[in-house]
Amino acid sequence: MYDQEAMMNRVLFAGTAVTREGAVGSLYRLEHGKGWEKAKDIADDAAVQAIVPHPEFDQIIFAAARKGIYKSEDRGQTWRRIEGLDPGFQFWSIEVDPRNPNHLFAGTSPIGVFESHDCGETWTACEVNNPERFAIRFGASRAMRLAFHPTDEKILYGIAEINGFMLSLDGGKTWNAEPRGLLELAKLEHLRSKIETDDDSEGMFDAHVVTTTPAAPDSIFYICRLGIFESTDLGKTFRDLEVGKYAPFAYCRDLRIAAGMPEKMYSCFSIASRSNAGAVYTSDDLGKNWRRADAQVTPLSTIMGINAHKHDPEGVISVTRGGQVFYTFDGAQSWFEKQLPENAGDAFCVAMI
């Protein structure tokens, strides 16, 4: 049974984008037991794509948005936009160095990586050699997630939608595309997929997440619209975890590692980017086996984001494109549901503190 006092102190966040006329693309905050409130300091058309509680400083939260980076120093009650950022870049991801709480990287569209040494106050561009592989109708690809090697400070990973896997071997100063492993997988009949282009390797490059875990420090978990894949050789080769054996659909949008439980994963599977169903699945053995975690609820559209509490392994939160937010405080034994306001745009990300 979860701690009632701790539960009442929990704060939830959801980020939305402007996807229809009159919709709000901003950040929403909810104190458990109350209602959603839109962040007054974040514009209605900012389009929040990632919400990142700082792993060390409990008061600090970052929001990566298409209109810049926002920072809160009071648990999300107030926000300020970071000044001096290049307006030619949208921000889609932020990652904090596990070895240095003031060292951060952010991923952008067009594909880029920016670095901060002062906890997000100032940013400089890194060198990124990952040219667009496809001509896609929605414009430039976006660096949607970055990850640190758990034990080697020189190695970092990144992914781009729709541009695959990239790698840094010099502590994030330089990033290079690494397409070899993805191209080999795309030769397999069941992993050929094209939606935006006429190239059937496209599906393997439609990446959404890359993550690592101390339980397997040399493993990279690469998540794209065709499932979850693992590499142990810096992306030269990948192994299909075959999540379709356990779930009725394998379109994968997000994956998180439970706090303090480095072998436990939570991921969200759906039919497609836009659909009428989805589910959260969990694995206790680094993706070898999966089981549904949220059978108590009914997602009515694609689950676009999932997150785990940074300290509590029992805390998990997910969000559908249509704005259903589901969260648990007891390791998925029971779930709460809280719909975003009607005027909220499509939802893409969530967080819990």
DRENPADREN-95884 format. One record per residue (C-alpha): residue number from 1; residue in one letter; chain; x, y, z. Coordinates in Angstrom, 1 decimal, decimal comma. Each point is the difference from the previous one (the first is absolute). Example, Ala and Ser with C-alpha at 12.3 -4.5 7.8 and 13.67 -1.06 7.14 Angstrom:
k=1 r=A c=A px=12,3 py=-4,5 pz=7,8;
k=2 r=S c=A px=1,4 py=3,4 pz=-0,7;
***
This chain:
k=1 r=M c=A px=0,0 py=0,0 pz=0,0;
k=2 r=Y c=A px=1,4 py=3,4 pz=-0,9;
k=3 r=D c=A px=0,7 py=2,8 pz=2,5;
k=4 r=Q c=A px=-3,1 py=2,2 pz=0,1;
k=5 r=E c=A px=2,0 py=3,1 pz=1,1;
k=6 r=A c=A px=2,5 py=-0,5 pz=-2,7;
k=7 r=M c=A px=-2,7 py=-0,5 pz=-2,5;
k=8 r=M c=A px=-1,7 py=3,3 pz=0,8;
k=9 r=N c=A px=3,3 py=1,8 pz=-0,6;
k=10 r=R c=A px=0,4 py=-1,4 pz=-3,5;
k=11 r=V c=A px=-0,1 py=2,5 pz=-2,9;
k=12 r=L c=A px=-0,7 py=-1,1 pz=-3,6;
k=13 r=F c=A px=0,8 py=1,8 pz=-3,2;
k=14 r=A c=A px=-1,1 py=-0,5 pz=-3,6;
k=15 r=G c=A px=1,2 py=1,7 pz=-3,2;
k=16 r=T c=A px=-2,2 py=0,7 pz=-3,1;
k=17 r=A c=A px=0,5 py=1,5 pz=-3,5;
k=18 r=V c=A px=-2,3 py=2,1 pz=-2,2;
k=19 r=T c=A px=-1,5 py=-2,7 pz=-2,3;
k=20 r=R c=A px=-3,3 py=1,7 pz=-0,9;
k=21 r=E c=A px=-1,4 py=3,5 pz=-0,2;
k=22 r=G c=A px=-0,5 py=1,5 pz=3,5;
k=23 r=A c=A px=1,9 py=-2,8 pz=1,8;
k=24 r=V c=A px=2,5 py=0,8 pz=2,8;
k=25 r=G c=A px=3,5 py=-1,3 pz=-0,5;
k=26 r=S c=A px=1,6 py=0,6 pz=3,4;
k=27 r=L c=A px=0,6 py=-1,6 pz=3,4;
k=28 r=Y c=A px=-2,6 py=-1,1 pz=2,6;
k=29 r=R c=A px=0,6 py=-0,6 pz=3,7;
k=30 r=L c=A px=-2,1 py=-2,0 pz=2,4;
k=31 r=E c=A px=0,4 py=-0,5 pz=3,7;
k=32 r=H c=A px=-1,5 py=-3,5 pz=0,8;
k=33 r=G c=A px=-3,6 py=0,4 pz=1,1;
k=34 r=K c=A px=-0,5 py=3,3 pz=-1,8;
k=35 r=G c=A px=-0,5 py=1,1 pz=-3,6;
k=36 r=W c=A px=2,3 py=0,9 pz=-2,9;
k=37 r=E c=A px=1,4 py=3,5 pz=-0,2;
k=38 r=K c=A px=1,7 py=1,4 pz=-3,1;
k=39 r=A c=A px=3,5 py=1,5 pz=0,7;
k=40 r=K c=A px=-0,6 py=3,7 pz=-0,2;
k=41 r=D c=A px=3,7 py=0,7 pz=-0,9;
k=42 r=I c=A px=0,0 py=-2,3 pz=-3,1;
k=43 r=A c=A px=-1,6 py=1,2 pz=-3,2;
k=44 r=D c=A px=-3,1 py=-1,7 pz=-1,3;
k=45 r=D c=A px=1,9 py=-0,8 pz=-3,2;
k=46 r=A c=A px=3,3 py=-1,1 pz=1,5;
k=47 r=A c=A px=-0,6 py=-3,7 pz=-0,8;
k=48 r=V c=A px=1,6 py=-1,8 pz=3,0;
k=49 r=Q c=A px=1,7 py=-3,2 pz=-1,3;
k=50 r=A c=A px=1,9 py=-1,2 pz=3,2;
k=51 r=I c=A px=-0,3 py=0,6 pz=3,7;
k=52 r=V c=A px=3,2 py=-0,8 pz=2,0;
k=53 r=P c=A px=0,1 py=0,1 pz=3,8;
k=54 r=H c=A px=3,6 py=0,6 pz=1,1;
k=55 r=P c=A px=1,4 py=-3,2 pz=1,5;
k=56 r=E c=A px=1,9 py=1,7 pz=2,8;
k=57 r=F c=A px=-1,7 py=3,4 pz=0,6;
k=58 r=D c=A px=-3,6 py=-0,8 pz=1,1;
k=59 r=Q c=A px=-1,3 py=3,5 pz=-0,7;
k=60 r=I c=A px=1,2 py=0,2 pz=-3,6;
k=61 r=I c=A px=-1,9 py=-1,2 pz=-3,0;
k=62 r=F c=A px=0,7 py=0,7 pz=-3,7;
k=63 r=A c=A px=-2,5 py=0,1 pz=-2,9;
k=64 r=A c=A px=1,4 py=-0,4 pz=-3,5;
k=65 r=A c=A px=-2,3 py=1,8 pz=-2,5;
k=66 r=R c=A px=-0,1 py=0,8 pz=-3,6;
k=67 r=K c=A px=0,3 py=3,7 pz=1,1;
k=68 r=G c=A px=2,9 py=-0,5 pz=2,3;
k=69 r=I c=A px=1,0 py=-1,4 pz=3,4;
k=70 r=Y c=A px=-1,9 py=0,9 pz=3,2;
k=71 r=K c=A px=1,3 py=-0,5 pz=3,5;
k=72 r=S c=A px=-1,8 py=-0,1 pz=3,3;
k=73 r=E c=A px=1,7 py=0,2 pz=3,4;
k=74 r=D c=A px=-3,1 py=-0,5 pz=2,2;
k=75 r=R c=A px=-1,4 py=-3,4 pz=-1,0;
k=76 r=G c=A px=-1,7 py=1,4 pz=-3,1;
k=77 r=Q c=A px=-2,1 py=2,8 pz=1,6;
k=78 r=T c=A px=1,8 py=2,6 pz=-2,0;
k=79 r=W c=A px=2,1 py=-0,1 pz=-3,2;
k=80 r=R c=A px=2,4 py=2,2 pz=-1,9;
k=81 r=R c=A px=1,2 py=-0,3 pz=-3,6;
k=82 r=I c=A px=3,7 py=-0,4 pz=-0,4;
k=83 r=E c=A px=1,4 py=3,0 pz=-1,9;
k=84 r=G c=A px=2,5 py=0,0 pz=-2,8;
k=85 r=L c=A px=-1,0 py=-3,2 pz=-1,7;
k=86 r=D c=A px=0,2 py=-0,2 pz=-3,8;
k=87 r=P c=A px=-3,6 py=0,6 pz=-1,2;
k=88 r=G c=A px=0,7 py=-2,2 pz=-3,1;
k=89 r=F c=A px=-0,1 py=-3,1 pz=2,2;
k=90 r=Q c=A px=-2,9 py=-1,7 pz=1,7;
k=91 r=F c=A px=0,8 py=-1,9 pz=3,2;
k=92 r=W c=A px=-1,2 py=-3,6 pz=0,3;
k=93 r=S c=A px=2,1 py=-1,6 pz=2,8;
k=94 r=I c=A px=2,2 py=0,8 pz=3,0;
k=95 r=E c=A px=2,2 py=-2,4 pz=1,9;
k=96 r=V c=A px=2,0 py=0,6 pz=3,2;
k=97 r=D c=A px=3,4 py=-1,5 pz=0,5;
k=98 r=P c=A px=-0,2 py=-2,6 pz=2,8;
k=99 r=R c=A px=3,6 py=0,9 pz=1,0;
k=100 r=N c=A px=-0,4 py=3,8 pz=0,1;
k=101 r=P c=A px=-3,4 py=1,6 pz=0,9;
k=102 r=N c=A px=1,0 py=3,3 pz=-1,8;
k=103 r=H c=A px=0,8 py=-1,7 pz=-3,3;
k=104 r=L c=A px=-2,8 py=-0,4 pz=-2,5;
k=105 r=F c=A px=-0,6 py=-0,8 pz=-3,6;
k=106 r=A c=A px=-3,1 py=0,9 pz=-2,1;
k=107 r=G c=A px=-1,2 py=-1,4 pz=-3,3;
k=108 r=T c=A px=-1,6 py=2,1 pz=-2,7;
k=109 r=S c=A px=-1,7 py=0,2 pz=-3,4;
k=110 r=P c=A px=1,7 py=0,5 pz=-2,5;
k=111 r=I c=A px=2,2 py=-2,7 pz=1,4;
k=112 r=G c=A px=2,4 py=1,5 pz=2,5;
k=113 r=V c=A px=1,4 py=-0,4 pz=3,5;
k=114 r=F c=A px=0,7 py=2,8 pz=2,4;
k=115 r=E c=A px=2,0 py=-0,2 pz=3,2;
k=116 r=S c=A px=-0,3 py=1,9 pz=3,3;
k=117 r=H c=A px=2,5 py=0,2 pz=2,9;
k=118 r=D c=A px=-2,0 py=2,2 pz=2,3;
k=119 r=C c=A px=-3,2 py=-2,0 pz=0,5;
k=120 r=G c=A px=-1,7 py=1,2 pz=-3,1;
k=121 r=E c=A px=0,6 py=3,8 pz=0,3;
k=122 r=T c=A px=2,2 py=0,2 pz=-3,1;
k=123 r=W c=A px=0,4 py=-2,4 pz=-3,0;
k=124 r=T c=A px=2,6 py=-0,5 pz=-2,7;
k=125 r=A c=A px=-0,4 py=-2,1 pz=-3,2;
k=126 r=C c=A px=1,8 py=-3,3 pz=-0,4;
k=127 r=E c=A px=1,2 py=-1,4 pz=-3,3;
k=128 r=V c=A px=-2,6 py=-2,3 pz=-1,5;
k=129 r=N c=A px=0,7 py=-2,0 pz=-3,2;
k=130 r=N c=A px=-3,4 py=-1,7 pz=-0,6;
k=131 r=P c=A px=-1,4 py=1,4 pz=-3,3;
k=132 r=E c=A px=-3,6 py=-0,6 pz=-0,9;
k=133 r=R c=A px=-0,4 py=-3,5 pz=-1,4;
k=134 r=F c=A px=-3,5 py=0,5 pz=-1,4;
k=135 r=A c=A px=-2,2 py=2,7 pz=-1,4;
k=136 r=I c=A px=-2,9 py=0,1 pz=2,5;
k=137 r=R c=A px=-3,1 py=2,0 pz=-0,4;
k=138 r=F c=A px=-0,1 py=1,4 pz=3,6;
k=139 r=G c=A px=3,4 py=1,7 pz=-0,5;
k=140 r=A c=A px=3,2 py=-0,5 pz=1,9;
k=141 r=S c=A px=0,7 py=-3,1 pz=2,1;
k=142 r=R c=A px=0,2 py=0,5 pz=3,8;
k=143 r=A c=A px=2,4 py=-1,3 pz=2,6;
k=144 r=M c=A px=-2,6 py=-1,4 pz=2,4;
k=145 r=R c=A px=2,2 py=-1,7 pz=2,6;
k=146 r=L c=A px=3,6 py=0,0 pz=1,2;
k=147 r=A c=A px=1,6 py=-2,5 pz=2,4;
k=148 r=F c=A px=3,3 py=-0,4 pz=1,9;
k=149 r=H c=A px=2,0 py=-3,2 pz=0,2;
k=150 r=P c=A px=-0,3 py=-1,1 pz=3,7;
k=151 r=T c=A px=3,7 py=-0,5 pz=0,6;
k=152 r=D c=A px=2,0 py=1,7 pz=-2,9;
k=153 r=E c=A px=-0,3 py=3,8 pz=0,1;
k=154 r=K c=A px=1,3 py=0,3 pz=-3,5;
k=155 r=I c=A px=-2,9 py=-1,9 pz=-1,6;
k=156 r=L c=A px=-3,4 py=1,5 pz=-0,6;
k=157 r=Y c=A px=-2,9 py=-1,1 pz=-2,3;
k=158 r=G c=A px=-2,7 py=1,9 pz=-1,8;
k=159 r=I c=A px=-2,9 py=-0,7 pz=-2,4;
k=160 r=A c=A px=-2,0 py=2,0 pz=-2,5;
k=161 r=E c=A px=-3,4 py=-0,4 pz=-1,4;
k=162 r=I c=A px=0,2 py=-0,8 pz=-2,9;
k=163 r=N c=A px=3,8 py=-0,3 pz=-0,2;
k=164 r=G c=A px=1,1 py=-2,9 pz=2,1;
k=165 r=F c=A px=2,9 py=-0,4 pz=2,5;
k=166 r=M c=A px=2,9 py=2,2 pz=0,7;
k=167 r=L c=A px=3,1 py=-0,4 pz=2,2;
k=168 r=S c=A px=2,5 py=2,2 pz=1,8;
k=169 r=L c=A px=3,3 py=-1,4 pz=1,1;
k=170 r=D c=A px=1,5 py=3,2 pz=1,4;
k=171 r=G c=A px=-2,3 py=0,9 pz=2,8;
k=172 r=G c=A px=-2,6 py=1,6 pz=-2,2;
k=173 r=K c=A px=2,2 py=2,5 pz=-1,8;
k=174 r=T c=A px=-0,5 py=-1,8 pz=-3,4;
k=175 r=W c=A px=-2,9 py=-2,1 pz=-1,1;
k=176 r=N c=A px=0,0 py=-2,3 pz=-3,1;
k=177 r=A c=A px=-2,7 py=-2,1 pz=-1,7;
k=178 r=E c=A px=0,3 py=-3,7 pz=0,5;
k=179 r=P c=A px=-2,4 py=-1,7 pz=-2,5;
k=180 r=R c=A px=1,6 py=-3,4 pz=-0,6;
k=181 r=G c=A px=-1,9 py=-2,0 pz=2,5;
k=182 r=L c=A px=-3,4 py=1,5 pz=-1,0;
k=183 r=L c=A px=0,7 py=-0,6 pz=-3,7;
k=184 r=E c=A px=0,6 py=-3,6 pz=0,7;
k=185 r=L c=A px=-3,2 py=-0,4 pz=2,0;
k=186 r=A c=A px=-1,9 py=1,8 pz=-2,8;
k=187 r=K c=A px=0,9 py=-2,8 pz=-2,4;
k=188 r=L c=A px=-2,3 py=-2,4 pz=1,9;
k=189 r=E c=A px=-3,4 py=-0,2 pz=-1,5;
k=190 r=H c=A px=-2,0 py=0,6 pz=3,2;
k=191 r=L c=A px=2,1 py=3,1 pz=0,8;
k=192 r=R c=A px=-0,5 py=1,8 pz=-3,3;
k=193 r=S c=A px=-2,3 py=2,9 pz=0,3;
k=194 r=K c=A px=-0,7 py=3,3 pz=-1,9;
k=195 r=I c=A px=-2,5 py=2,6 pz=0,8;
k=196 r=E c=A px=1,6 py=3,4 pz=-0,7;
k=197 r=T c=A px=2,3 py=-1,0 pz=-2,9;
k=198 r=D c=A px=0,4 py=-2,7 pz=-2,7;
k=199 r=D c=A px=2,9 py=-1,6 pz=1,9;
k=200 r=D c=A px=-1,0 py=-3,1 pz=2,0;
k=201 r=S c=A px=3,0 py=0,4 pz=2,4;
k=202 r=E c=A px=-1,9 py=3,1 pz=1,4;
k=203 r=G c=A px=-1,7 py=-1,9 pz=2,8;
k=204 r=M c=A px=3,2 py=-1,0 pz=1,7;
k=205 r=F c=A px=1,2 py=3,7 pz=0,0;
k=206 r=D c=A px=-3,3 py=1,3 pz=1,4;
k=207 r=A c=A px=1,5 py=0,1 pz=3,5;
k=208 r=H c=A px=-1,7 py=1,2 pz=3,1;
k=209 r=V c=A px=2,3 py=-0,9 pz=3,0;
k=210 r=V c=A px=3,5 py=-1,2 pz=0,9;
k=211 r=T c=A px=0,7 py=-1,0 pz=3,5;
k=212 r=T c=A px=2,6 py=-1,8 pz=2,2;
k=213 r=T c=A px=0,0 py=-1,7 pz=3,4;
k=214 r=P c=A px=2,8 py=-0,9 pz=2,5;
k=215 r=A c=A px=-1,3 py=-3,6 pz=0,0;
k=216 r=A c=A px=1,5 py=-0,4 pz=-3,5;
k=217 r=P c=A px=2,4 py=2,9 pz=-0,5;
k=218 r=D c=A px=1,1 py=-0,8 pz=-3,5;
k=219 r=S c=A px=-3,6 py=-0,5 pz=-1,3;
k=220 r=I c=A px=-1,9 py=2,6 pz=-2,0;
k=221 r=F c=A px=-3,7 py=-0,3 pz=-0,1;
k=222 r=Y c=A px=-1,3 py=1,6 pz=-3,2;
k=223 r=I c=A px=-3,7 py=0,6 pz=-0,4;
k=224 r=C c=A px=-1,7 py=0,7 pz=-3,3;
k=225 r=R c=A px=-3,4 py=-0,5 pz=-1,6;
k=226 r=L c=A px=0,9 py=-3,7 pz=-0,7;
k=227 r=G c=A px=0,8 py=-1,0 pz=3,5;
k=228 r=I c=A px=2,9 py=-0,1 pz=2,5;
k=229 r=F c=A px=3,5 py=-1,0 pz=-1,0;
k=230 r=E c=A px=3,2 py=-0,5 pz=2,0;
k=231 r=S c=A px=3,6 py=0,6 pz=-1,1;
k=232 r=T c=A px=3,2 py=-0,9 pz=2,0;
k=233 r=D c=A px=2,5 py=1,3 pz=-2,6;
k=234 r=L c=A px=-0,8 py=3,7 pz=-0,2;
k=235 r=G c=A px=-2,7 py=-0,5 pz=-2,6;
k=236 r=K c=A px=2,0 py=-2,0 pz=-2,6;
k=237 r=T c=A px=-2,6 py=-2,8 pz=0,5;
k=238 r=F c=A px=-3,4 py=-0,3 pz=1,7;
k=239 r=R c=A px=-2,1 py=-2,8 pz=1,3;
k=240 r=D c=A px=-3,8 py=0,1 pz=-0,2;
k=241 r=L c=A px=-1,6 py=-0,5 pz=3,4;
k=242 r=E c=A px=-3,2 py=-1,2 pz=-1,8;
k=243 r=V c=A px=-2,5 py=1,8 pz=2,2;
k=244 r=G c=A px=-2,7 py=-1,1 pz=-2,4;
k=245 r=K c=A px=0,2 py=-3,4 pz=1,7;
k=246 r=Y c=A px=-1,5 py=1,5 pz=3,1;
k=247 r=A c=A px=-2,1 py=2,9 pz=-1,1;
k=248 r=P c=A px=-2,7 py=0,2 pz=-2,7;
k=249 r=F c=A px=1,7 py=3,0 pz=-1,6;
k=250 r=A c=A px=3,7 py=1,0 pz=-0,2;
k=251 r=Y c=A px=0,0 py=3,7 pz=-0,9;
k=252 r=C c=A px=2,2 py=1,3 pz=2,8;
k=253 r=R c=A px=0,2 py=3,6 pz=1,1;
k=254 r=D c=A px=1,8 py=0,1 pz=3,3;
k=255 r=L c=A px=1,9 py=-2,1 pz=2,5;
k=256 r=R c=A px=1,2 py=0,8 pz=3,6;
k=257 r=I c=A px=2,1 py=-1,9 pz=2,6;
k=258 r=A c=A px=-1,5 py=-0,1 pz=3,5;
k=259 r=A c=A px=1,9 py=1,9 pz=2,7;
k=260 r=G c=A px=2,3 py=-2,3 pz=2,0;
k=261 r=M c=A px=-1,1 py=-3,0 pz=-2,0;
k=262 r=P c=A px=2,4 py=0,0 pz=-3,0;
k=263 r=E c=A px=-1,4 py=-3,1 pz=-1,6;
k=264 r=K c=A px=-3,6 py=1,2 pz=0,1;
k=265 r=M c=A px=-1,4 py=1,7 pz=-3,1;
k=266 r=Y c=A px=-3,3 py=1,7 pz=-0,8;
k=267 r=S c=A px=-0,9 py=0,6 pz=-3,6;
k=268 r=C c=A px=-3,1 py=1,0 pz=-1,9;
k=269 r=F c=A px=-1,3 py=-1,8 pz=-3,1;
k=270 r=S c=A px=-2,7 py=1,0 pz=-2,4;
k=271 r=I c=A px=-1,2 py=-0,6 pz=-3,6;
k=272 r=A c=A px=1,5 py=3,1 pz=-1,7;
k=273 r=S c=A px=0,8 py=3,7 pz=0,6;
k=274 r=R c=A px=-3,8 py=0,6 pz=-0,1;
k=275 r=S c=A px=-2,2 py=-2,8 pz=1,1;
k=276 r=N c=A px=-2,8 py=-0,9 pz=2,4;
k=277 r=A c=A px=1,9 py=-2,3 pz=2,4;
k=278 r=G c=A px=3,1 py=-0,3 pz=2,0;
k=279 r=A c=A px=1,4 py=-1,7 pz=3,1;
k=280 r=V c=A px=2,9 py=0,2 pz=2,5;
k=281 r=Y c=A px=2,1 py=-3,1 pz=0,3;
k=282 r=T c=A px=2,7 py=-0,8 pz=2,5;
k=283 r=S c=A px=3,0 py=-2,3 pz=0,0;
k=284 r=D c=A px=2,0 py=-1,2 pz=3,1;
k=285 r=D c=A px=2,9 py=-1,4 pz=-2,0;
k=286 r=L c=A px=1,2 py=2,7 pz=-2,4;
k=287 r=G c=A px=-2,5 py=-0,8 pz=-2,7;
k=288 r=K c=A px=0,2 py=-3,7 pz=-0,2;
k=289 r=N c=A px=-3,6 py=-0,4 pz=1,1;
k=290 r=W c=A px=-2,9 py=2,4 pz=0,2;
k=291 r=R c=A px=-3,4 py=0,2 pz=1,6;
k=292 r=R c=A px=-2,7 py=2,7 pz=-0,1;
k=293 r=A c=A px=0,2 py=2,4 pz=3,0;
k=294 r=D c=A px=-3,2 py=2,1 pz=-0,5;
k=295 r=A c=A px=-2,8 py=-2,4 pz=-0,7;
k=296 r=Q c=A px=-2,2 py=1,9 pz=2,4;
k=297 r=V c=A px=-0,3 py=3,0 pz=-2,4;
k=298 r=T c=A px=-1,1 py=0,5 pz=-3,6;
k=299 r=P c=A px=2,2 py=2,2 pz=-2,1;
k=300 r=L c=A px=-2,1 py=1,4 pz=-2,9;
k=301 r=S c=A px=2,9 py=1,2 pz=-2,1;
k=302 r=T c=A px=3,7 py=-0,6 pz=-0,5;
k=303 r=I c=A px=2,1 py=0,2 pz=3,1;
k=304 r=M c=A px=2,6 py=2,6 pz=-0,9;
k=305 r=G c=A px=2,0 py=0,3 pz=3,2;
k=306 r=I c=A px=0,9 py=-1,8 pz=3,2;
k=307 r=N c=A px=2,2 py=1,0 pz=2,9;
k=308 r=A c=A px=1,1 py=-1,4 pz=3,3;
k=309 r=H c=A px=0,5 py=1,9 pz=3,3;
k=310 r=K c=A px=3,7 py=0,7 pz=0,5;
k=311 r=H c=A px=0,2 py=-1,4 pz=3,5;
k=312 r=D c=A px=-3,0 py=-2,3 pz=0,5;
k=313 r=P c=A px=-0,2 py=-3,2 pz=-2,1;
k=314 r=E c=A px=-3,7 py=-0,2 pz=0,7;
k=315 r=G c=A px=-0,8 py=3,3 pz=-1,8;
k=316 r=V c=A px=-0,8 py=-0,2 pz=-3,7;
k=317 r=I c=A px=-2,0 py=2,4 pz=-2,3;
k=318 r=S c=A px=-1,2 py=-0,2 pz=-3,6;
k=319 r=V c=A px=-1,9 py=2,2 pz=-2,4;
k=320 r=T c=A px=-2,0 py=-0,7 pz=-3,1;
k=321 r=R c=A px=-0,1 py=2,3 pz=-3,1;
k=322 r=G c=A px=-3,6 py=0,8 pz=0,9;
k=323 r=G c=A px=1,0 py=1,3 pz=3,5;
k=324 r=Q c=A px=-0,8 py=-2,9 pz=2,3;
k=325 r=V c=A px=2,6 py=0,0 pz=2,8;
k=326 r=F c=A px=0,4 py=-3,2 pz=2,0;
k=327 r=Y c=A px=2,2 py=-0,3 pz=3,0;
k=328 r=T c=A px=0,8 py=-2,5 pz=2,8;
k=329 r=F c=A px=1,6 py=0,3 pz=3,4;
k=330 r=D c=A px=0,1 py=-3,7 pz=0,8;
k=331 r=G c=A px=2,0 py=-1,6 pz=-2,9;
k=332 r=A c=A px=-3,0 py=-0,3 pz=-2,3;
k=333 r=Q c=A px=-2,3 py=-1,9 pz=2,4;
k=334 r=S c=A px=-2,5 py=2,8 pz=-0,4;
k=335 r=W c=A px=-0,2 py=3,1 pz=-2,2;
k=336 r=F c=A px=-1,5 py=3,4 pz=0,1;
k=337 r=E c=A px=-1,4 py=1,7 pz=-3,1;
k=338 r=K c=A px=-0,1 py=3,8 pz=-0,6;
k=339 r=Q c=A px=-1,0 py=1,4 pz=-3,3;
k=340 r=L c=A px=1,7 py=3,2 pz=-1,2;
k=341 r=P c=A px=-2,3 py=3,0 pz=-0,7;
k=342 r=E c=A px=-2,0 py=-0,1 pz=-3,2;
k=343 r=N c=A px=1,9 py=2,8 pz=-1,7;
k=344 r=A c=A px=3,4 py=-1,7 pz=0,5;
k=345 r=G c=A px=1,8 py=-1,0 pz=-3,2;
k=346 r=D c=A px=1,3 py=-3,5 pz=-0,6;
k=347 r=A c=A px=2,0 py=-1,2 pz=3,0;
k=348 r=F c=A px=3,6 py=-1,3 pz=-0,5;
k=349 r=C c=A px=1,7 py=-0,1 pz=3,4;
k=350 r=V c=A px=-0,5 py=-0,3 pz=3,7;
k=351 r=A c=A px=1,9 py=0,0 pz=3,3;
k=352 r=M c=A px=-0,5 py=-0,7 pz=3,7;
k=353 r=I c=A px=1,8 py=1,5 pz=3,0;
***
